[in-house]
Amino acid sequence: MLRRFIVLALVVPSTLAGQSAPTAESSRAVMFQFLRFADIFGSRLVAAFDSIPANRYTYRPTPPQQTVGYIAQHLEDANYGLCERFGDVKHPRTAKDSLADTVKAQWPKDTLVSRLRASLRFCDTGLERVAKLDSPMLASTLLAFETDLAEHYSQISSYMRLLGMVPPSGLPPRARRAIELPASALSPYAGVYEITWGLELDVSLRGGALFIKSNMGGPPVQLLPESANDFFAKGVDAQITFVREASGAVSGLILHQYGRDQQATKRR
């Protein structure tokens, strides 16, 4: 499962970092990994808060600990504070933002979840504006942001377990059923797709089946058809939809993973 995850998450292999001189391409590839892991923990956090019943937002395991609602509003504020450092875009503050944390923690669940989503979208925009990892300060901010997401996901996961709930990362991927497609229907999808500058997905037809492989390393993984254009990989909650032009020619694909839809253009 880990090996399949590596392909779709495009994790940079250690050989690239340890043996290659830094280039614009490798730097952009590293930035893409930060985007991917922000997607992972950001989507898991939203799913966790969305699944906790509204009447449990005042829950905390012990009196000294934070409530569910407090954690949600704290995350929103932390996201804006950290992600404003990625560029010159600032989050416009309102009177509500200046309220005490204890007051914001009492907001309705829908309000807290909606505001958390908005803060993560702001961070997405900030991260996408960073072309490459080229300074110690940027590296420090990136690590602080993603560590904060991971730590708070661990925190809210513990709360969910104590409430008798299973956190998002503990849930199995939705069951999917593969259909049969002839090799003639699969061959148009073969090609190289650029998901972002310097990062490509190679889709090939082997023995009547489709396989996908990243140029960042990792073994090929089989893609199983759900429909004529939709495919999935076993053991990974990630799907691919191939995109066609009006003429019927395949022009790209969309990677569905971590609550995001990442588009890639077919280059050859």
Secondary structure as the mmCIF struct_conf table of DSSP 4:
data_model
#
loop_
_struct_conf.conf_type_id
_struct_conf.id
_struct_conf.beg_label_comp_id
_struct_conf.beg_label_asym_id
_struct_conf.beg_label_seq_id
_struct_conf.end_label_comp_id
_struct_conf.end_label_asym_id
_struct_conf.end_label_seq_id
HELX_RH_AL_P HELX_RH_AL_P1 LEU A 2 ALA A 9
TURN_TY1_P TURN_TY1_P1 LEU A 10 LEU A 10
HELX_LH_PP_P HELX_LH_PP_P1 VAL A 11 PRO A 13
HELX_RH_AL_P HELX_RH_AL_P2 SER A 14 GLN A 19
BEND BEND1 SER A 20 SER A 20
HELX_LH_PP_P HELX_LH_PP_P2 ALA A 21 PRO A 22
HELX_RH_AL_P HELX_RH_AL_P3 ALA A 24 SER A 51
BEND BEND2 ILE A 52 ILE A 52
HELX_RH_3T_P HELX_RH_3T_P1 ALA A 54 ARG A 56
TURN_TY1_P TURN_TY1_P2 TYR A 57 THR A 58
BEND BEND3 PRO A 61 THR A 62
TURN_TY1_P TURN_TY1_P3 PRO A 63 PRO A 64
BEND BEND4 GLN A 65 GLN A 65
HELX_LH_PP_P HELX_LH_PP_P3 GLN A 66 THR A 67
HELX_RH_AL_P HELX_RH_AL_P4 VAL A 68 CYS A 83
HELX_RH_3T_P HELX_RH_3T_P2 GLU A 84 PHE A 86
BEND BEND5 GLY A 87 ASP A 88
HELX_LH_PP_P HELX_LH_PP_P4 HIS A 91 ARG A 93
TURN_TY1_P TURN_TY1_P4 ALA A 95 ALA A 95
HELX_RH_3T_P HELX_RH_3T_P3 LYS A 96 SER A 98
BEND BEND6 LEU A 99 LEU A 99
HELX_RH_AL_P HELX_RH_AL_P5 ASP A 101 LYS A 104
TURN_TY1_P TURN_TY1_P5 ALA A 105 GLN A 106
BEND BEND7 TRP A 107 TRP A 107
HELX_RH_AL_P HELX_RH_AL_P6 LYS A 109 ARG A 129
HELX_RH_AL_P HELX_RH_AL_P7 PRO A 136 LEU A 162
TURN_TY1_P TURN_TY1_P6 LEU A 163 GLY A 164
HELX_RH_3T_P HELX_RH_3T_P4 PRO A 168 GLY A 170
BEND BEND8 LEU A 171 LEU A 171
HELX_LH_PP_P HELX_LH_PP_P5 PRO A 172 ALA A 175
HELX_RH_AL_P HELX_RH_AL_P8 ALA A 183 LEU A 186
HELX_RH_3T_P HELX_RH_3T_P5 SER A 187 TYR A 189
STRN STRN1 GLY A 191 THR A 196
TURN_TY1_P TURN_TY1_P7 TRP A 197 GLY A 198
STRN STRN2 LEU A 199 ARG A 206
TURN_TY1_P TURN_TY1_P8 GLY A 207 GLY A 208
STRN STRN3 ALA A 209 SER A 214
TURN_TY1_P TURN_TY1_P9 ASN A 215 MET A 216
BEND BEND9 GLY A 217 GLY A 217
STRN STRN4 VAL A 221 PRO A 225
BEND BEND10 GLU A 226 ASN A 229
STRN STRN5 ASP A 230 PHE A 232
TURN_TY1_P TURN_TY1_P10 LYS A 234 GLY A 235
BEND BEND11 VAL A 236 ASP A 237
STRN STRN6 ALA A 238 ARG A 244
TURN_TY1_P TURN_TY1_P11 ALA A 246 SER A 247
BEND BEND12 GLY A 248 GLY A 248
STRN STRN7 VAL A 250 GLN A 257
TURN_TY1_P TURN_TY1_P12 TYR A 258 GLY A 259
STRN STRN8 ARG A 260 LYS A 266
#
